[in-house]
Amino acid sequence: MNLEQFQQSMYELIVETSTNLPKDVRRAVKAAVVRENAGTSAAMSLNTITNNIQMADEKVSPICQDTGMPTFKVKTPVGVNQLQLKQAIHEALVQATKDGKLRPNSVDSLTGENSGDNLGAGTPVIKFEQWEKDYIDARLILKGGGCENKNIQYSLPCELEGLGRAGRDLDGIRKCIMHSVYQAQGQGCSAGFIGVGIGGDRTTGYELAKEQLFRRVDDVNPNEQLRQLEEYVMEHANELGIGTMGFGGETTLLGCKVGVIHRLPASFFVSVAYNCWAFRRLGVQIHADTGEIQEWFYQDGEKISFDSAQSETEETKSESRTFTLTAPITEEQIRELKVGDVVKITGRMYTGRDAIHKYLMDHDAPVDLNGQVIYHCGPVMLKDEQGNWHVKAAGPTTSIREEPYQGDIMKKFGIRAVIGKGGMGPKTLAALKEHGGVYLNAIGGAAQYYADCIKSVDGVDLMNFGIPEAMWHLQVEDFTAVVTMDSHGNSLHEHVDKSSLEKLSQFKEPVFS
């Protein structure tokens, strides 16, 4: 085995997976664009998504800023030294991180320290399997933390909100899958894909669910019962009205794949792995002696163009009001905004994620945040030879994690606007109303689209938390997001949750015997 060439092949696999969305996924996204009602927030979101896909292609930059947990599935011929392959994969991952193709994303669970190179205890995940073929099959999935947090596991029998009792049968499994789509809402960057694992124990059930995400979007399940189940979910999940980013709309789910394994008599688990629209998984066939790539998986078929799909949704312009804001923002400006308005921000904003929010609860801010904008974002950053920082990817992170802190911090420091994805809860909504604040929903996964809006990096604080968690000072232009929680007590997320729960209850009656 030429290990140097194998390492180069792994580097190419990592870079392509991070920057080049598979063609089967692109076809699913394009179908959603065509299906969506023109002029809606969902249509605008899908257009942003397709623009982002093309920008990532052109720049060879990350589609999404969240590296997620790099998970490799590698099948090798008998006799191949898997320890050497593991070392080569590690070195390729370090190089891709250094080159700005991945965000450093491996954090010590006890100290909170970021390793800086995506290596650490348990990171990356590499699953080896021997087989009798004469080539290496290597596949990689980059599944972000936002969608990882929407994974869910059910132990049957159980009671499900809106659906009632789910028993230990095919119909109970159906209810679990439908509930899994409902509970994700827009927090996992919908429209998404799900892999479902039936059976096993708690560990192998989740492994089976994630394994389903390596299947092609357009494949057909050879198990007739599971084929019918997949088709049922794909048809009816899109009737829930959750839509892209949870804005409401025609497409909530882009793919559903189900697998089954045996279980213990006492246990019946249904495990669901949720993946965002930025479904970054690719694979390669590698020559076992030369280490060279012989074939790419998931990339067959014609090149996918989004131009014709976009034009159909752009014929009808959005009727939403549009506002331009420049910090410091006044309370009067905020009170004028209502759910559904489009906001374009020009000027300064600051990033702040989990570590920053926890820090600000007990410390003074390193900058004056009165009237300012906080962006829930952990960007991919790269420093040039002159020591200047450049933003390589900068999409929003899931905001609900900051729910315990957000309202208190806004009132403490006078923050007027928060940008993220997926919405926030009742505590933050109450604080927005009392204080005069607004929550702006950016398009999850659109890391290149938003990086293009950032014109310069003017500074950084709290770098001891690591690149993703530091407070970056960003100068932006026409940074676009949608008001989904306003200062009048209105929340689009609360409305969509209630309406989708009502629709979910329509599917409580048995379908499969």
Sequence and secondary structure as in RCSB ss.txt:
>XXXX:A:sequence
MNLEQFQQSMYELIVETSTNLPKDVRRAVKAAVVRENAGTSAAMSLNTITNNIQMADEKVSPICQDTGMPTFKVK
TPVGVNQLQLKQAIHEALVQATKDGKLRPNSVDSLTGENSGDNLGAGTPVIKFEQWEKDYIDARLILKGGGCENK
NIQYSLPCELEGLGRAGRDLDGIRKCIMHSVYQAQGQGCSAGFIGVGIGGDRTTGYELAKEQLFRRVDDVNPNEQ
LRQLEEYVMEHANELGIGTMGFGGETTLLGCKVGVIHRLPASFFVSVAYNCWAFRRLGVQIHADTGEIQEWFYQD
GEKISFDSAQSETEETKSESRTFTLTAPITEEQIRELKVGDVVKITGRMYTGRDAIHKYLMDHDAPVDLNGQVIY
HCGPVMLKDEQGNWHVKAAGPTTSIREEPYQGDIMKKFGIRAVIGKGGMGPKTLAALKEHGGVYLNAIGGAAQYY
ADCIKSVDGVDLMNFGIPEAMWHLQVEDFTAVVTMDSHGNSLHEHVDKSSLEKLSQFKEPVFS
>XXXX:A:secstr
  HHHHHHHHHHHHHHHHHS  HHHHHHHHHHHHHS TTSHHHHHHHHHHHHHHHHHHHT  SSS   EEEEEEE
EETT  HHHHHHHHHHHHHHHHHTTSS    B TTT  B SSS BTTBSEEEEEEESSSEEEEEEEEE HHHHTT
 EEEESSEEETTTEEE SSHHHHHHHHHHHHHHHTTTT SSEEEEEEESS HHHHHHHHHHHTTS TT   SSHH
HHHHHHHHHHHHTTS   GGGS  S SEEEEEEEE    TT  EEEEEEE SS EEEEEEEETTT  EEEEES  
SS    HHHHHHHHSS   S EEEE SS  HHHHHH  TT EEEEEEEEEE  HHHHHHHHHS  SS  TT EEE
    EEEE TTS EEEEE    BGGGGTTTHHHHHHHHT  EEEEBS   HHHHHHHHHHT EEEE  TT HHHH
HHHEEEEEEEE GGG TTTSEEEEEEEEEEEEEEE TTS BHHHHHHHHHHHHHGGG S    
